[in-house]
Amino acid sequence: MNKLTVSIFAGVALFVAACGNNSSSDKASVAAEQQVAEQQGEVYILDLDTTNVSWKAFHKGGFAPRWGTLGIQSGELTVADDEITSGNFVIDMNSLLVDPLSVTDGDKKPEDLAGHLKNEDFFDTAKHPTAVFKITQIADLDADTDSGAVEGANKMVSGNLTLLDSTVNVSFPAKIAIVDGKASVTANFTVDRAAWGIKFGTSEADPAEWMISKDFEVGVAVIAAK
């Protein structure tokens, strides 16, 4: 895989798109690792058949997007008084898939990109087969929050996301609902992969690599039942 090919492909990660791309999602804020929320209330177990995580990455300017999915290995939420109080999710990084529809180059294969994203340039899944997200706080959403938030967003979710050897706290708007014994969390946001030290393709010394966006988009649709 030559450098120009890599520069078209790179920029993907987990759990989002500034730098001038065309994403309409909200940019997540990042901070140092925070204390994890205390478990309170009933335990709701994630439905692994309906829960999903999607990703989308771009060149700077929003062109040549690539997208796909990640699988959730396990997870749970706790709910008290119709409010989510805590939660944790384990993401199977080896489950990363690239949607063939996003690979439009005739001589490229989606499995080649998936393999590159799993190697030491990005997620190094041989050494780090999972990523973990642990909720630290859920608060009511400020009415002035950017309109890029997912439709119907009513809460601000903050949590520690561990990728590779780094843990960073991320905050993003989400739509949360507790109905008939089921809890749902829906979100669409962007993050900068460099916050976790994933810096492949970000060198400004090489114009080809400089064109790779450090930001990537994450979509989350969580369903859990007690």
Backbone as JSON, one array per atom type, in Angstrom:
{
  "sequence": "MNKLTVSIFAGVALFVAACGNNSSSDKASVAAEQQVAEQQGEVYILDLDTTNVSWKAFHKGGFAPRWGTLGIQSGELTVADDEITSGNFVIDMNSLLVDPLSVTDGDKKPEDLAGHLKNEDFFDTAKHPTAVFKITQIADLDADTDSGAVEGANKMVSGNLTLLDSTVNVSFPAKIAIVDGKASVTANFTVDRAAWGIKFGTSEADPAEWMISKDFEVGVAVIAAK",
  "N": [[0.86, -1.19, 0.0], [0.83, 2.07, -1.08], [2.02, 5.41, -0.2], [0.26, 7.42, -1.07], [-2.11, 6.0, -1.39], [-2.51, 5.19, 1.25], [-2.86, 7.7, 2.38], [-5.34, 8.39, 1.42], [-6.93, 6.55, 2.67], [-6.48, 6.75, 5.45], [-7.14, 7.98, 8.81], [-9.2, 7.0, 10.27], [-11.02, 6.01, 13.23], [-12.34, 4.88, 16.77], [-14.82, 5.48, 18.79], [-14.62, 10.78, 15.39], [-15.88, 15.46, 13.19], [-14.07, 17.8, 12.29], [-11.93, 20.2, 10.81], [-12.83, 21.02, 8.38], [-14.42, 19.12, 6.99], [-17.44, 17.57, 5.58], [-19.23, 16.7, 7.48], [-22.18, 16.6, 9.52], [-22.28, 16.21, 12.17], [-21.87, 16.71, 15.75], [-19.09, 18.24, 17.35], [-17.24, 16.51, 19.68], [-16.26, 17.37, 23.0], [-13.14, 17.2, 24.73], [-11.33, 16.0, 27.61], [-9.29, 15.53, 30.55], [-9.01, 12.26, 32.06], [-11.81, 11.24, 34.03], [-13.59, 10.7, 37.17], [-15.4, 7.69, 37.36], [-18.93, 7.25, 37.0], [-21.06, 6.39, 39.74], [-22.65, 3.25, 40.2], [-26.11, 3.07, 40.22], [-29.4, 2.02, 40.9], [-31.47, -0.07, 38.74], [-30.07, -2.71, 36.75], [-29.48, -2.64, 33.33], [-29.04, -4.65, 30.56], [-27.04, -4.61, 27.64], [-28.47, -5.06, 24.44], [-27.03, -6.96, 22.21], [-27.65, -7.58, 19.63], [-29.08, -5.5, 18.53], [-27.77, -3.18, 19.2], [-25.39, -0.88, 17.94], [-22.32, 0.43, 16.54], [-21.08, 2.89, 14.46], [-18.67, 4.19, 12.09], [-17.02, 6.92, 10.4], [-14.74, 8.33, 8.17], [-12.55, 10.88, 6.78], [-10.81, 12.6, 4.08], [-9.18, 15.75, 4.49], [-11.37, 18.44, 3.91], [-13.48, 16.88, 3.34], [-13.68, 14.98, 1.29], [-13.44, 11.72, -0.36], [-14.6, 9.83, 1.56], [-14.59, 7.15, 3.97], [-16.29, 4.42, 5.44], [-17.8, 2.39, 8.06], [-18.34, -0.28, 10.44], [-18.31, -1.15, 13.99], [-18.21, -3.7, 16.46], [-19.99, -4.29, 19.54], [-18.8, -5.82, 22.38], [-19.63, -6.33, 25.02], [-21.77, -4.9, 27.59], [-23.46, -2.58, 29.82], [-26.08, -0.66, 31.4], [-27.1, 1.4, 34.15], [-30.15, 2.25, 35.7], [-32.14, 4.62, 37.34], [-35.08, 6.03, 38.64], [-36.06, 6.6, 36.08], [-33.83, 7.61, 34.79], [-30.62, 7.37, 33.29], [-27.9, 6.32, 35.16], [-25.33, 5.3, 35.17], [-22.86, 3.52, 33.2], [-21.19, 1.12, 31.1], [-19.18, 0.04, 28.36], [-17.77, -2.4, 26.25], [-15.8, -2.52, 23.47], [-15.24, -4.42, 20.61], [-12.4, -4.35, 18.97], [-11.29, -5.86, 16.95], [-13.43, -6.46, 15.44], [-13.81, -4.53, 13.56], [-15.11, -3.32, 10.58], [-15.07, -2.44, 7.12], [-17.24, -0.77, 5.01], [-18.0, -2.05, 1.88], [-19.19, -0.37, -0.04], [-18.08, 2.08, 0.4], [-15.58, 2.05, -0.64], [-14.44, 3.05, -3.44], [-12.44, 2.93, -5.32], [-11.26, 1.07, -7.98], [-9.15, -0.79, -7.79], [-8.83, -1.3, -5.12], [-9.43, -2.91, -1.97], [-11.89, -3.45, 0.55], [-11.17, -5.05, 2.75], [-8.43, -4.72, 2.85], [-8.08, -2.09, 3.76], [-9.33, -2.35, 6.25], [-7.55, -4.13, 7.46], [-5.26, -2.5, 7.59], [-6.12, -0.5, 9.36], [-6.28, -1.99, 11.65], [-3.68, -2.56, 12.26], [-0.4, -1.65, 13.67], [-0.15, 1.04, 12.96], [-2.51, 2.29, 13.51], [-4.91, 1.13, 15.39], [-3.75, -1.14, 16.46], [-4.67, -3.84, 17.06], [-3.83, -6.37, 17.76], [-2.38, -6.09, 20.1], [-4.11, -4.52, 21.53], [-7.01, -5.48, 21.81], [-9.52, -4.6, 22.57], [-11.62, -1.71, 23.18], [-12.71, 0.62, 25.64], [-15.54, 2.2, 27.05], [-16.63, 4.25, 29.64], [-19.19, 5.64, 31.46], [-19.11, 8.84, 32.92], [-20.63, 11.01, 33.63], [-24.0, 12.2, 33.19], [-25.89, 14.77, 31.97], [-28.52, 17.27, 31.75], [-29.21, 18.58, 28.53], [-27.83, 21.56, 27.29], [-29.71, 24.22, 25.97], [-28.5, 25.74, 24.04], [-26.8, 24.16, 22.63], [-24.83, 23.05, 19.87], [-26.39, 22.71, 16.65], [-25.65, 20.5, 15.27], [-25.94, 18.23, 16.72], [-27.4, 14.96, 17.29], [-30.73, 14.4, 16.1], [-33.33, 15.3, 18.29], [-31.81, 15.24, 20.56], [-31.29, 15.22, 24.06], [-29.69, 15.07, 26.25], [-26.4, 15.48, 27.75], [-23.73, 13.48, 27.42], [-20.98, 12.24, 29.19], [-17.88, 10.54, 29.27], [-15.21, 8.19, 29.99], [-13.06, 7.24, 27.5], [-11.16, 4.62, 26.5], [-8.54, 3.97, 24.44], [-6.01, 2.1, 22.87], [-3.25, 2.74, 24.88], [-4.27, 4.91, 26.18], [-6.47, 7.02, 28.03], [-9.16, 9.12, 27.67], [-11.45, 11.68, 28.51], [-14.55, 12.17, 27.04], [-17.18, 14.28, 25.83], [-20.48, 14.48, 24.66], [-23.51, 15.33, 22.87], [-26.62, 13.56, 23.22], [-29.47, 11.51, 22.43], [-31.6, 10.28, 24.78], [-33.72, 7.77, 26.0], [-36.09, 6.21, 28.14], [-38.17, 3.65, 28.07], [-40.81, 1.42, 28.61], [-39.29, -0.57, 29.99], [-36.93, -0.56, 28.57], [-33.86, 0.96, 27.64], [-32.54, 3.52, 25.65], [-29.84, 4.93, 23.82], [-28.79, 7.34, 21.67], [-26.48, 8.76, 19.46], [-24.41, 11.07, 17.6], [-21.35, 12.12, 16.69], [-18.13, 13.85, 16.56], [-14.62, 13.13, 16.9], [-11.14, 13.8, 17.64], [-8.64, 11.77, 16.63], [-5.99, 12.0, 17.33], [-5.93, 12.71, 19.98], [-5.73, 10.4, 21.4], [-3.25, 9.59, 20.78], [-3.07, 8.54, 18.22], [-1.53, 9.06, 15.53], [-0.79, 8.58, 12.92], [-0.24, 9.56, 9.61], [-0.53, 12.28, 10.04], [1.46, 14.07, 9.73], [2.73, 17.22, 9.0], [4.86, 17.62, 7.45], [4.76, 16.16, 5.19], [2.98, 16.63, 2.35], [1.02, 14.87, 1.27], [0.27, 13.22, 3.42], [-0.58, 15.22, 5.13], [-3.03, 15.91, 4.21], [-4.86, 14.19, 5.33], [-7.64, 13.92, 7.41], [-7.63, 14.39, 10.89], [-9.82, 14.05, 12.43], [-12.7, 12.0, 13.05], [-15.91, 10.55, 12.45], [-18.44, 9.33, 14.63], [-21.11, 7.14, 15.14], [-23.62, 6.16, 17.37], [-25.83, 3.72, 18.54], [-27.49, 2.56, 21.04], [-29.14, -0.04, 22.68], [-30.69, -1.23, 25.58], [-31.91, -3.57, 27.98], [-33.8, -4.32, 30.95]],
  "CA": [[0.0, 0.0, 0.0], [1.72, 3.21, -1.15], [1.69, 6.51, 0.7], [-0.92, 8.13, -1.54], [-3.26, 5.16, -1.04], [-2.69, 5.3, 2.69], [-3.37, 9.03, 2.72], [-6.77, 8.42, 1.13], [-7.63, 5.67, 3.59], [-6.25, 6.9, 6.87], [-7.92, 8.96, 9.55], [-10.33, 6.37, 10.92], [-10.83, 5.51, 14.57], [-13.58, 4.5, 17.36], [-15.96, 6.14, 19.26], [-15.71, 11.63, 15.13], [-15.2, 15.82, 11.96], [-13.81, 19.2, 12.02], [-10.95, 20.32, 9.74], [-13.43, 21.39, 7.12], [-15.16, 18.13, 6.23], [-18.84, 17.88, 5.38], [-20.07, 16.04, 8.48], [-23.11, 17.46, 10.24], [-22.3, 15.79, 13.57], [-21.38, 17.66, 16.73], [-17.73, 17.95, 17.79], [-17.17, 16.18, 21.09], [-15.2, 18.02, 23.76], [-12.29, 16.22, 25.41], [-10.71, 16.46, 28.85], [-8.55, 14.47, 31.24], [-9.81, 11.17, 32.62], [-12.63, 11.65, 35.16], [-14.09, 9.62, 38.01], [-16.52, 6.97, 36.76], [-20.19, 7.41, 37.74], [-21.42, 5.3, 40.64], [-23.81, 2.48, 39.77], [-27.31, 3.24, 41.03], [-30.63, 1.6, 40.25], [-31.55, -1.37, 38.09], [-29.11, -2.98, 35.68], [-30.01, -2.92, 31.99], [-28.0, -5.29, 29.77], [-27.09, -4.24, 26.23], [-28.91, -6.0, 23.42], [-25.94, -6.93, 21.25], [-28.18, -7.75, 18.28], [-29.63, -4.24, 18.03], [-26.81, -2.1, 19.48], [-24.34, -0.8, 16.92], [-21.43, 1.59, 16.46], [-20.6, 3.13, 13.09], [-17.62, 5.2, 11.97], [-16.82, 7.51, 9.08], [-13.52, 9.14, 8.16], [-12.47, 11.72, 5.59], [-9.71, 13.48, 3.78], [-9.53, 17.14, 4.79], [-12.25, 18.94, 2.89], [-14.66, 16.03, 3.31], [-13.78, 14.07, 0.17], [-12.97, 10.34, -0.21], [-14.96, 9.25, 2.85], [-14.66, 5.7, 4.17], [-17.13, 4.19, 6.61], [-18.01, 0.99, 8.42], [-18.95, -0.56, 11.75], [-17.58, -1.82, 15.06], [-19.11, -4.48, 17.29], [-19.92, -4.19, 20.99], [-18.56, -7.13, 22.99], [-20.49, -6.43, 26.2], [-22.07, -3.59, 28.15], [-24.65, -2.45, 30.65], [-26.44, 0.64, 31.94], [-27.95, 1.35, 35.33], [-31.24, 3.22, 35.57], [-32.9, 4.95, 38.56], [-36.05, 7.11, 38.43], [-36.13, 6.87, 34.63], [-32.62, 8.31, 34.34], [-29.42, 6.55, 33.28], [-26.97, 6.81, 36.18], [-23.97, 4.86, 34.86], [-22.82, 2.56, 32.11], [-19.88, 0.8, 30.54], [-19.27, -0.71, 27.12], [-16.52, -2.94, 25.74], [-15.86, -2.55, 22.01], [-14.35, -5.4, 20.0], [-11.7, -3.64, 17.92], [-11.05, -6.77, 15.84], [-14.66, -6.56, 14.65], [-13.87, -3.39, 12.65], [-15.41, -3.63, 9.18], [-15.17, -1.34, 6.16], [-18.34, -0.99, 4.08], [-17.5, -2.07, 0.49], [-19.73, 0.75, -0.81], [-17.26, 3.28, 0.62], [-14.3, 1.89, -1.34], [-14.83, 3.24, -4.83], [-11.29, 2.71, -6.19], [-11.4, -0.26, -8.54], [-8.07, -1.71, -7.43], [-8.73, -1.35, -3.67], [-10.34, -3.84, -1.32], [-12.22, -3.01, 1.91], [-10.43, -5.81, 3.77], [-7.08, -4.17, 2.98], [-8.18, -0.93, 4.64], [-9.61, -2.85, 7.6], [-6.3, -4.67, 7.99], [-4.37, -1.39, 7.94], [-6.64, 0.16, 10.56], [-6.06, -2.87, 12.8], [-2.26, -2.75, 12.57], [0.21, -0.73, 14.65], [-0.29, 2.44, 12.54], [-3.74, 2.84, 14.08], [-5.45, 0.59, 16.65], [-2.88, -2.21, 16.97], [-5.62, -4.71, 17.73], [-3.15, -7.55, 18.31], [-2.02, -5.74, 21.48], [-5.23, -3.83, 22.18], [-8.19, -6.03, 21.12], [-10.77, -3.95, 22.97], [-11.67, -0.33, 23.66], [-13.69, 0.66, 26.72], [-16.16, 3.49, 27.37], [-17.3, 4.23, 30.94], [-19.88, 6.9, 31.7], [-18.72, 9.59, 34.11], [-21.72, 11.94, 33.97], [-25.04, 12.52, 32.22], [-26.56, 16.0, 32.39], [-29.48, 17.82, 30.8], [-28.54, 19.26, 27.43], [-28.01, 23.0, 27.19], [-30.52, 24.59, 24.8], [-27.66, 26.4, 23.04], [-25.88, 23.2, 22.03], [-24.74, 23.09, 18.4], [-27.46, 22.0, 15.96], [-25.12, 19.28, 14.69], [-26.27, 17.09, 17.57], [-28.4, 14.06, 16.74], [-32.09, 14.93, 16.26], [-33.99, 14.91, 19.53], [-30.85, 15.15, 21.66], [-31.8, 15.82, 25.29], [-28.72, 14.9, 27.34], [-24.98, 15.55, 27.46], [-23.08, 12.3, 27.98], [-19.53, 12.31, 29.34], [-17.34, 9.25, 29.67], [-13.82, 7.9, 29.72], [-12.85, 6.33, 26.38], [-9.8, 4.08, 26.49], [-8.03, 3.41, 23.19], [-4.59, 1.81, 23.04], [-2.88, 2.89, 26.29], [-4.69, 6.24, 26.61], [-7.86, 7.23, 28.44], [-9.55, 10.52, 27.52], [-12.86, 11.9, 28.76], [-15.23, 12.82, 25.92], [-18.56, 14.7, 26.12], [-21.21, 14.65, 23.42], [-24.96, 15.32, 23.03], [-27.25, 12.29, 22.86], [-30.89, 11.34, 22.7], [-31.78, 9.18, 25.71], [-35.12, 7.48, 26.32], [-36.37, 5.03, 28.96], [-39.55, 3.32, 27.74], [-41.23, 0.02, 28.69], [-38.22, -1.46, 30.42], [-35.78, -0.49, 27.68], [-33.14, 2.23, 27.61], [-31.87, 3.75, 24.37], [-28.92, 6.06, 23.72], [-28.45, 7.58, 20.27], [-25.6, 9.92, 19.35], [-23.59, 11.21, 16.4], [-20.41, 13.16, 17.07], [-16.8, 13.68, 16.0], [-13.48, 13.26, 17.81], [-9.81, 13.88, 17.06], [-7.92, 10.55, 17.01], [-4.68, 12.33, 17.89], [-6.05, 12.82, 21.44], [-5.32, 9.11, 21.95], [-1.93, 9.28, 20.26], [-3.14, 7.89, 16.92], [-1.07, 10.19, 14.75], [-0.35, 8.19, 11.59], [-0.8, 10.37, 8.55], [-0.82, 13.65, 10.46], [2.68, 14.87, 9.6], [2.61, 18.34, 8.09], [6.06, 17.64, 6.63], [4.44, 15.45, 3.96], [1.69, 17.15, 1.88], [0.04, 13.8, 1.08], [-0.25, 12.83, 4.72], [-1.21, 16.37, 5.77], [-4.41, 16.01, 3.75], [-5.72, 13.27, 6.06], [-8.27, 14.52, 8.57], [-7.43, 13.71, 12.17], [-11.13, 13.83, 13.02], [-13.57, 10.99, 12.47], [-17.29, 10.61, 12.93], [-18.92, 8.14, 15.32], [-22.53, 7.02, 15.39], [-23.89, 5.17, 18.42], [-27.24, 3.39, 18.78], [-27.46, 1.58, 22.13], [-30.41, -0.51, 23.25], [-30.47, -2.11, 26.73], [-33.16, -3.96, 28.63], [-33.59, -4.87, 32.29]],
  "C": [[0.9, 1.24, 0.0], [1.19, 4.38, -0.32], [0.45, 7.26, 0.26], [-2.19, 7.33, -1.21], [-3.56, 5.27, 0.43], [-3.3, 6.64, 3.05], [-4.85, 9.17, 2.4], [-7.54, 7.65, 2.19], [-7.58, 6.11, 5.04], [-7.16, 7.94, 7.5], [-9.07, 8.36, 10.28], [-10.03, 6.06, 12.36], [-12.13, 5.0, 15.13], [-14.6, 5.54, 17.33], [-15.71, 7.49, 18.8], [-15.42, 12.91, 14.36], [-15.14, 17.31, 11.91], [-12.9, 19.25, 10.81], [-11.61, 20.5, 8.38], [-14.13, 20.28, 6.38], [-16.64, 18.47, 6.24], [-19.76, 17.22, 6.39], [-20.96, 17.05, 9.17], [-23.14, 17.12, 11.72], [-21.64, 16.84, 14.45], [-19.99, 17.27, 17.19], [-17.73, 17.69, 19.3], [-16.05, 16.97, 21.76], [-14.42, 16.94, 24.5], [-11.64, 16.85, 26.63], [-9.93, 15.29, 29.44], [-9.52, 13.43, 31.79], [-10.53, 11.63, 33.9], [-13.06, 10.43, 35.99], [-15.34, 9.01, 37.38], [-17.76, 7.11, 37.64], [-20.5, 6.17, 38.57], [-22.66, 4.58, 40.12], [-24.96, 2.65, 40.74], [-28.52, 2.76, 40.24], [-30.54, 0.21, 39.64], [-30.54, -1.49, 36.96], [-29.85, -3.32, 34.4], [-28.86, -3.47, 31.15], [-28.16, -4.93, 28.3], [-27.6, -5.39, 25.37], [-27.89, -5.95, 22.29], [-26.42, -7.09, 19.81], [-28.69, -6.44, 17.68], [-28.72, -3.04, 18.29], [-25.76, -2.07, 18.38], [-23.54, 0.49, 17.03], [-20.96, 1.71, 15.02], [-19.51, 4.18, 13.11], [-17.56, 5.71, 10.53], [-15.62, 8.44, 9.15], [-13.35, 9.81, 6.8], [-11.04, 12.17, 5.33], [-10.13, 14.87, 4.27], [-10.33, 17.69, 3.6], [-13.48, 18.08, 2.7], [-14.73, 15.05, 2.16], [-13.19, 12.7, 0.51], [-13.33, 9.74, 1.15], [-14.91, 7.73, 2.83], [-15.5, 5.48, 5.41], [-17.32, 2.69, 6.85], [-18.59, 0.87, 9.82], [-17.93, -1.17, 12.71], [-18.6, -2.58, 15.91], [-18.9, -4.24, 18.77], [-19.79, -5.61, 21.56], [-19.45, -7.36, 24.2], [-20.77, -5.02, 26.71], [-23.33, -3.61, 28.99], [-24.84, -0.99, 31.04], [-27.13, 0.4, 33.27], [-28.94, 2.51, 35.25], [-31.95, 3.38, 36.91], [-33.8, 6.13, 38.27], [-36.07, 7.58, 36.98], [-34.98, 7.73, 34.12], [-31.46, 7.31, 34.34], [-28.42, 7.14, 34.25], [-25.52, 6.39, 35.9], [-24.02, 3.89, 33.68], [-21.4, 2.29, 31.67], [-20.06, -0.12, 29.35], [-17.87, -1.17, 26.7], [-16.67, -3.14, 24.23], [-14.82, -3.53, 21.48], [-13.65, -4.76, 18.8], [-11.39, -4.54, 16.72], [-12.29, -6.97, 14.98], [-14.77, -5.45, 13.61], [-14.07, -3.85, 11.21], [-15.46, -2.35, 8.36], [-16.28, -1.68, 5.17], [-17.79, -0.97, 2.65], [-18.0, -0.9, -0.35], [-18.9, 2.01, -0.66], [-15.92, 3.21, -0.11], [-14.58, 1.89, -2.83], [-13.67, 3.05, -5.81], [-11.32, 1.26, -6.68], [-10.36, -1.26, -8.1], [-7.9, -1.84, -5.92], [-9.77, -2.3, -3.1], [-10.63, -3.37, 0.1], [-11.46, -3.76, 2.99], [-9.0, -5.33, 3.92], [-7.07, -2.95, 3.9], [-8.43, -1.38, 6.08], [-8.34, -3.39, 8.24], [-5.33, -3.58, 8.39], [-4.82, -0.69, 9.22], [-6.39, -0.68, 11.82], [-4.58, -3.01, 13.15], [-1.71, -1.63, 13.46], [0.16, 0.74, 14.23], [-1.49, 3.1, 13.2], [-4.08, 2.16, 15.41], [-4.68, -0.59, 17.23], [-3.7, -3.26, 17.74], [-5.0, -6.0, 18.26], [-2.78, -7.32, 19.77], [-3.19, -5.15, 22.25], [-6.54, -4.27, 21.52], [-9.51, -5.37, 21.49], [-10.54, -2.47, 23.28], [-12.8, -0.29, 24.67], [-14.21, 2.08, 26.9], [-16.92, 3.35, 28.68], [-17.9, 5.61, 31.22], [-19.4, 7.55, 33.0], [-19.81, 10.55, 34.56], [-22.73, 12.03, 32.83], [-25.81, 13.71, 32.77], [-27.58, 16.43, 31.34], [-28.73, 18.64, 29.76], [-28.86, 20.74, 27.42], [-28.75, 23.33, 25.9], [-29.68, 25.22, 23.7], [-26.68, 25.46, 22.37], [-25.97, 23.24, 20.51], [-25.82, 22.22, 17.76], [-26.97, 20.73, 15.29], [-25.41, 18.05, 15.51], [-27.35, 16.25, 16.91], [-29.8, 14.61, 17.03], [-32.73, 14.4, 17.54], [-33.05, 14.81, 20.72], [-31.37, 15.87, 22.9], [-30.83, 15.72, 26.46], [-27.3, 15.13, 26.82], [-24.32, 14.38, 28.18], [-21.58, 12.52, 28.04], [-19.03, 10.94, 29.79], [-15.88, 9.11, 29.31], [-13.73, 6.87, 28.59], [-11.39, 5.92, 26.37], [-9.52, 3.43, 25.15], [-6.53, 3.22, 23.34], [-4.25, 1.92, 24.53], [-3.38, 4.21, 26.88], [-6.17, 6.27, 26.97], [-8.15, 8.72, 28.43], [-11.04, 10.63, 27.8], [-13.46, 12.68, 27.59], [-16.66, 13.16, 26.32], [-19.26, 15.0, 24.8], [-22.72, 14.62, 23.69], [-25.55, 14.0, 22.56], [-28.75, 12.36, 23.12], [-31.05, 10.11, 23.57], [-33.26, 9.02, 26.02], [-35.2, 6.21, 27.15], [-37.86, 4.72, 28.77], [-39.79, 1.81, 27.85], [-40.09, -0.94, 29.0], [-37.01, -1.5, 29.51], [-35.17, 0.91, 27.73], [-32.43, 2.36, 26.27], [-31.0, 5.0, 24.45], [-28.51, 6.18, 22.26], [-27.6, 8.84, 20.18], [-24.85, 9.89, 18.03], [-22.65, 12.38, 16.65], [-19.06, 12.91, 16.41], [-15.74, 13.83, 17.09], [-12.18, 13.3, 17.01], [-9.0, 12.67, 17.54], [-6.56, 10.84, 17.65], [-4.73, 12.48, 19.41], [-5.65, 11.53, 22.13], [-3.96, 8.68, 21.41], [-1.92, 8.56, 18.93], [-2.81, 8.94, 15.87], [-0.58, 9.82, 13.35], [-1.03, 9.07, 10.54], [-1.1, 11.8, 8.93], [0.4, 14.57, 10.33], [2.49, 15.99, 8.58], [3.85, 18.47, 7.21], [5.81, 16.98, 5.28], [3.07, 15.91, 3.48], [0.63, 16.08, 1.7], [-0.58, 13.39, 2.4], [-1.0, 13.98, 5.39], [-2.68, 16.48, 5.38], [-5.36, 15.09, 4.49], [-6.32, 13.96, 7.26], [-7.98, 13.71, 9.83], [-8.76, 13.38, 12.83], [-11.87, 12.7, 12.32], [-14.92, 11.03, 13.16], [-17.7, 9.26, 13.54], [-20.43, 8.21, 15.48], [-22.78, 5.9, 16.39], [-25.4, 4.98, 18.54], [-27.26, 2.23, 19.78], [-28.87, 1.24, 22.58], [-30.09, -1.48, 24.39], [-31.8, -2.39, 27.4], [-32.87, -4.54, 30.0], [-34.05, -6.31, 32.37]]
}
